[in-house]
């Protein structure tokens, strides 16, 4: 069947984006691509993640010598010759003119996350959904087709189903673990595959490397949400992703005190996403940038502790008689794709099913003293919630069944508290539930 004019335009749009860009598996970083100023620290990609998290992107103030990046709480900047050249050359992203376009506080975060992910360029946005929405709209067009995992974050799913499907683009939802299903979903007009490195809340791991090879053969962009694993545990650009997004609200900032998102990838793609974010009103203000950058300095330390605690807690839950099943990758090593088998860990989220269904799950949550009953994840404090009435509450019962939201499912986001303290808390809460069930 011949392609329609819209489909031909969609295919041409993607091919034009990829001209002269071979980003698959290439970690060479052209440090001139920024945006950064001469006062932002740019470090060698050979540095450790621990060093990059602390040092990369820091603004070294030439006047005061401040060790930390100052908060550039200004909406506008003096116009010099560089500013006027930026207007005439269309380079508004690279010169401080107006904070919606760019600000040294933004550039600090962007350089830090680009360094950690091994990317050419980065962008901070006002939320994770601003990052996702700007990326999808910037890198697809009317008549284009997007393939997405059916178990993506609820906000992303609703955005694709409601906003993207109503914009002249088509979306096909697939099982991200089924390579044959992904291959079968590809059309001549397919422009993007959108996945997460670790699904929420059942922690399934798509084979990003194999999917990246498939996408490359078909000239399709691969966009990966790396929120759950972070660049400490996984760097998707190394194994075939073109673009990586994060909800920086979660692990990157790590203190449950700021809402933000980030996008990283090649400069060619990031310039388009930056322009789209401007039109959507997705720019991040200076205080947001300060909080994200401050949080990222301890990212490697926090994630290491969360990896350790989650691993131990998952083992404990997996043997408890009041628990039906536990979702955590190290409990099921056969499900870990080759590219992640040497990963330092798999983050701080552990999901489990209480044997007494939703009633029992709620009772266990109420007995816990350390984890707060709240949504979100990745912060220094432990949180607990039930996906059925939080992250996946908008889904129908059939949709919940499809993505594996079963009765009694609880999601724990482990913080950096003492592992032994959390284990004792869980033991007490689950023991009481078992006693009630036995009675």
TAMO-V919829 format. One record per helix or strand of 3 or more residues. SS is the DSSP state (alpha for helix, beta for strand). FROM is the first residue (numbers start at 1). TO is the last residue. If there is no record, write none. Layout:
BEGIN
ss=[SS/SS]
from=[FROM/FROM]
to=[TO/TO]
END
This chain:
BEGIN
ss=[alpha/alpha/alpha/alpha/alpha/beta/alpha/beta/alpha/beta/alpha/beta/alpha/beta/alpha/alpha/beta/beta/alpha/alpha/alpha/beta/alpha/alpha/beta/alpha/beta/alpha/alpha/beta/alpha]
from=[5/31/49/81/104/121/128/145/154/170/179/190/208/221/230/236/243/261/267/286/299/323/329/338/349/357/383/387/397/409/419]
to=[18/33/55/89/117/125/139/149/164/174/185/196/217/225/233/239/247/265/280/296/318/327/335/340/354/367/385/389/403/413/438]
END
